[in-house]
């Protein structure tokens, strides 16, 4: 993925927006926001801002937003478990699907959706048709399935580009190969071998991304891998490919993008006429989107809606004017001054207090007093002495040699310091030996 490269905009460019992908990413990126009447609008707010950013920065000549009409498609008929594990969308996101469609219309952007056809197939068909017409195509999405189209060329147009608007990165063939280990034209075979848990695509059990990429590099495509499966040396890999060959072929059909969908509107009918300020104020004003239409437009829309409501006339969206967009208090919580964290207290006192260490040089030894249950220090008049080598694993104590012939205090490890060395006599050894009584010598017989 390249940070410096930019998609090609301007005249002759076609931008295809993955509406569902935009909406979900905006929902998870923004905090809960509600309209004045309590309708959740955080996903719609991010969705609209992302589209307006594309318009402002790249000024595409043709612009279209593609949505999913429902979960039913030819893939669910081919494999009933396709996407069956996905949970339902969050409750506060459900009403925003219809709001996003109406927001697209208010922005003046072409909107396309077909029953029984997924948005990826519509985007792929429009991309191929626009490329054949000699236009530059940019797909605004982060869906890995659409990366199969990266770099695809025809006789009449430039290579298809995929642009991640959230990260502002242009995905090129080198980026696809760096991420998956295969080129975009082999990405479908890779997904068929490794499967896709997000779409409940089975794949081949036990085959991961690296193994699938190595197999495709050696044998070419999916069919080449399945044909060469009996000759693979690794026993587990060979058995898995032979046993799940049917799942791999079904998975290949599930991940393949259709490019032959009958387009409901021709490419030339997707021209972007630009935003209509009055239409945007009429729709986004009651929602409180002040940053999009301006405070004056919001006030004008509020007056219009209040007058229409008093006359009994309702607009396309029955929302009353009110204050600006606010955080949802139910999910974000009311603002309150920070409270001081209570100090940490011990639930029970220590059974044996820590030993008190003194910095006084006159204290050289310590001992544990059973009567007062505390460490007691024993001062010495001669100042500090060199501690012994007695050490403890849990709490090392500095022990000093005992005075005179008495043993010093026991350390925490249970061992006493060594006895002090005996004082040697000042009399030389030879003198002591001579002063001792000599043994009596035997007289010769």
Secondary structure by P-SEA (a helix, b strand, c coil): ccccccccccccbbbbbaaaaaaaaaaaaccbbbcccccccaaaaaaaaaaaaaaacccccbbbbbbbcccccccccccccccccccccccccccaaaaaaaaaaaabbbbbbbccccaaaaaaaaaaaaaaabbbbbbccccccccccccccccccccbbbbbccccccccaaaaaaaccccccaaaaaaaaaccccccccccccccaaaaaaaaaacccaaaaaaaccccccaaaaaaaaaaaaaaaaaaaaacccccccccccccccccccccaaaaaaacccccccccccaaaaaaaaaaaaaaaaacccccccccccccccccccccccccccccccccccccccccccbbbbccccccbbbbbccccbbbbbbbccccccccccccccccccccccccccccccccccccccccccccccccaaaaaaacccccccccc
